Amino acid sequence: MTPIYLDYNATTPIDPRVFEAMRPYFVEHFGNPSSAHSFGQTTKSAVETARQQVASLIGAKPSEIILTSGGTEASNHAIKGVFQSRPRGLFSRLWKRAGHIITSAIEHPATLKPCEYLQRFGVDVTIVGVDRYGQVDVDEVKSAIRSDTRLISIMHSNNEVGTLQPIREIARIAQYRGLLMHTDVAQSLGKLPIDVHDLGVDLLTIAGHKLYAPKGIGVLFVRDGVEIENLIHGAGHESGRRAGTESVPFIVGLGQACEIARESLPDATIRLRSLCDRLWTLLQGGFDEKVVLNGHPEDRLPNTLNVNFVGHVGAELLRKVPEIAASTGSACHDGKVQLSPVLSAMGVPSAMGQGAVRFSVGRFTTEEEIDNAVEILVERSK
């Protein structure tokens, strides 16, 4: 029996339409996009078409799209690039690299680790907490702003519990105070409408493998007029902003994935929410309501359901059901259960959070799979 895949937040399978779009660029169209001859011009055109497709999905200009190796590189580039950039002109001699960044306790390591790295160079980092639903407080972010704050980086949606963050409100504050705003939409893109102008952000991270594109491709949106230092130095690819010969097949795949996502909204949101609601209703019935929701009951991703199975250890429960692919919010080492940093930041009691399991549905999930998964879970949990 093929396992039931309920871990779309970890990664998505490549959509067959994406794979077919990529296929010719592995063998037939192999030219270097920087080459002046016809082989290079063919692939250069394909890269620019993909750039336009990405830009259209998020309401950006193609010139604002930097193609990267993935979401991790994009976030590293955004965060390090802001603090390593040097102003030009008369006041450049007075410039100091150190400054202050605000982020949250539930960020992905691709955000938190670059912040930690910058601390080595004198950058101060303020990590704001979250409430019991995993949502940051706008007023707390506002209160954390200092005279030397340069960047606020808050994820659009949490990958573990799915809670959405008040990005628009925070971005308005950042803009009013003359600060840059970065957000990671890796989990949200394709599930919810994302528009950079509506959000008001200056920098935005995309990961291809969360969007039915291959692993190894991503995007950093940089609003026109925002200058950040390059993360990777070398030749003048990406208009001099990111060195490295372009991975044309992966870029084409990402472009096609963005095109499919744009055409599928808002129906995709409705379908994902319906599947997730079905899963939640069946779990409540099958476990006599001994399941507790983690995350915001309404302001969360339509595909994500993180629940505590009261009286169970999440990792142990998943080991009993190899027919189901899902993730746990707790780790068991030497007989001790340790909650994830996200659940800990939310204040989830250890006795309850040890039973946390994250289910995330996707484009290819069926109602039959949802029904079968719950039946298996109920049977094996006894």
N, C-alpha and C positions, 0 to 999 in steps of 0.2 A: 504493500500500500504506500503510495506517495504521501509523505508527510503534509499535513495541512499548514500552509505558510501563513502565519499571523504575526509577522515581524517586519512589516513594510517600513517601519521607521528606522530599522537597522540598515536595510538596503532594499532596492526594488529590482525585480528582474528586468532585463532589457526588453522593451516592447518590440515585438516582431517587426513592426513598421519602422522602428528606429534601426534595427539590425539591417533591414533591407536597404535603407538609405545609406548606411555605412559601407556596405559590402563593396561597391565599386572602388572605394577609396583605399582599400587594402591592396588591391592588385592593379586594376586598370588605370586609375588616376592617382599615381604615386608621386607626382612632382612636388618639389619644394616650393611652397607659396612665395618664396623670395626670389625665385628664378624668373628671368625675363621671358623665357621661351614659352611655347604653348603648354607644355606640361605644367609649368609653374603657374601660369595664368589660369588654367582650369581649376587648380586647387585653391588659388587665391580667391577666385570668384566664389567657390564653395564656402570658404571660411567667412567671407563677407556676407553671404546669404544667411549663414548660421548666426552671425552676429546680429543681423537685422531681426531674425526670428526670436532671439533671446530678448533683444531690446523691446520688441513688440509685446512680449508677455508681461513685462514689468513697467511699461509706459516710459521707457528711457530712449535716449538717442543711441544709435550704433556707436558713436564716438565715445560714449560713456561706458562701454563694455570692455573690460580686460579679461581675456580668456586665460584661465589658470589650470593647474593640475588637479584642482579639487577645492572643496570648501575650506579645508584646513589652510591651504596656501592663501586663499582669498582673505580669510580672517587675519592671518599673520601679516599679510601685506597691508591690510587696512590699519591695523593697530600699530604695528612697528613703523609703517610708512608715515603716519601722522607725527609720531614723536621723533623720527629721524629726519624729517624734512626741515630744510633750512630756508627761512625767508630771504627774499632777494632785495637788493636795493640798499638804501642808506642805513637801515637799522640792523643789517645782517651781522655786523660786528658785535652787537649787543646781545645777540641771540644766545640762549642757553637751552641745552637739550632737555633738561629735566622739566617736569610738569606734573600734571595730575590727571588721572583717568578714573571714571566711574563705571563700574560694571555690577553684575548681580551674582548672588551666591549660587544660582542654578545654571550658570552658563556652561556651554560645552567646553571641554578642555582646549579646543582650538581657539577659544577666546581667553580663558583663564590663564593658560600657560604663557602666551605672549605677554600678558600683563605682568606675570611673575618675572619673566625675562627682563622686562623694562625696568623693574625695580633695581636690578643690578646697576643701572646707569642713573639712579637717583630719581626715577619717576615714582611718585606716590600713587597708590592704588586704593580707592575706596570701594568696598564690596557691600552693596546694600542688600538687606535681607528680603524675604518674601513672607506673605501671610500663609495661612494654613492651606490655601488653595494653590500656592506656588506662584502668586502674582506680586510683582513689585508695587510699591507705593509711590505714586508720582511725587507726592510732597516730600518723601524721604530722598528721592533723587534730587529734587530741587534744593533741599537743605544741604545736600552733600557738595554742591557746586562751590568752588573756591575761585579766587582771583587767578590762579594758575591752571585751572582746569582747561584741558584742550579737547577732550573727547569723552563722549558717553557711548558705551557699547552694551546694548541690551538685546537679547535674542527676541525674535518675533513670536516664536512659540517654543515651548519646552519639548525636547525630544522624548523625555521620559514619561511625563504626565499629561502633556499636550496643552497645558494652560497657555492662553494667549496673553501677551503683554501689552500695556497701553502705550504703544510706540508713537502714535500720533501726538498724544499729549506730551510725552517726554521730548519728542523732536521739536515741538513748538517752543518749549522752554529752552532747549539747546539753541535754537535759532535766535530767540530773543536775547540770549546771553552771548551770542557770537561764538558758540561752540560747534564742533562737528559731531554728528550723530551717525553711529554705525549700528546696523542690525543684521542678524543672521536669519535668513528666511528659508534655509535648507529644508526644514520640515513642512513649511507652510505652502511653498510654491507648488502649484498644480492641484492643491486641495482647497485653497481659498484664493480669491482675487488679490493680487499684489500689484500696487502701483506706487512707484517711488515718489511721485508728486503728491499723491494722497497721504502717504506716510510722512513725507517731509524729511526723509533721511538723505545724508550726503554719501554714505558708503553702505554697500549691501552685499552680502555673501550668498552665493548659490552653489549647491553641490549636485552634480549631474546624476550621481547614482541614487539619489533620493527621488528622481524624476523620471525613472525608466530609461535613463541614458547609461552609458558605461561608467565604471569606476575609473578615476584618473582624469576627470575633466570637471571644471567648475568655472565660476565667474566672480569677478569683483566689479560691482558697479561703482563708479566714481563720478559724482556729479560734476558737470562742466564747471571749471573755475576752482575746483578743489585740487590742491597740489600735495602729493605725498611722495616720499622717497621710494625708489624701486626696491623691491625685496630681492629680486634676482637680477644680477648685472651681466651684461654680455653684449650681444649684437642688438640692433634696433628693432626687434620684433614688437608687435602690439603698439605701434607708433612710439617706440622707444620706452614703453612703460613696463614691459615684461620680456626679458630675453629668453630665447629658446625656440628652436624650430617647432612650428605648430604641429600638433597631432591631428592631422586633418580628419581621419575617420571618426575620432572621438568628438571633434568639434561639430562635424556634420551630424553625428548622432544626437548631440545636445541640442542643436538647432531644431532637428526634427521632433525631439521630445518636447521642446518648448512650444512648437507649433501645434502638436497634438493636445498639449495641456491647455493652450489658449482656446482651441476649438471645443474642448470638452466642458469648460466652465460655462454656466454654474451647475450643470447637470451632475458633474463629478462630485461636487460638494454634497448635493442632495443624496446621491446614491451611497456615498461613504458614510454619511450620518445615519442613513437608514440601516445599513449593515451593522454599524457600531451600536445603535440603539437595540437592534435585535439581539445582539450578543449580550448586552447588559441585562436586558429583560430575561433572557433564558438563564443567565448565570444566577440572577436573583431568585428565580423560581427553583432552579436545580440545587442550590445550596441553602435553601430555606432562609434566604436573605442574609446569610452569614458571609456576605461579601461587602466590602466598604470601598467606595470610590475614592481614589486619590486624584487631586487636581480640581479645577473649577468645574462645577456641574454644567455650566453653559458656555463660558468663554474658553473653549478649548478646541483643538483640532477635531474635525468631523470624523477622523478615522482612528482616533487613539482612545484606548480604554485601559487605564491602570487601576487595578483593584487589589485590595488586601483580602486574601483568603484566610479568614479568622480561624486560628487553630492549626494552621499549616505553615510550613516554610516554603517560600516560593520556589527556590532552587530544587528542593526535594520533590515538590509536586510536579515540576516540569520533567524531572528524571523519570517519573512514573508514566509519563505520557510522551514517549518518543514520536508518536504519530502527530504531535503538535509542535510547531516551531514558534516559540514566543520568547520573551525576555523576562528576567527577574530583576527586581529593584533591591535585592539583598544578596550578599555574598556570604558563604559559609566557610570559615577557616578554623581548623582545629576545634570543631564543635561549637564555635561561636558565630552568631549571625550578625553581620555588619550591614547597616542600611546604606543605601547609596547617598552621596552628598546632597542630591536633590530632595529625597525624602527627609533627610536629617534637617535640611534648611527649612522645610515646611513644618517641622515639629511633629512629624508622625511618630507616635509612640513605638518603641522598638518591638514590643510584644505584638503589635498589630502590623507594623511595616515589614516584619520578617516574612509575612505571607504575600508580599507584593509581587504581582505579575503584570507585565505590560503586553497587551494585545494591540496590534495595529493592522488594520485591514487595508486593502488596496484595490487597484484597478481590476485584478483578476480574481478577487475573492468572490465566492458565491454564497448564497443563502444556505445551500446544502452543506457547504463546508462549515459554516457557523453552527448549524444544527448538530452536525457530527462531532465537532470539537467539544461542544458543551456536553454532549452525551458521554464522550470519552472521559472528560474531566470529572464529571459526577461519579461515574462508575469507578475510576481509579482512585478517587479521593477517599473512598470508604475504608 
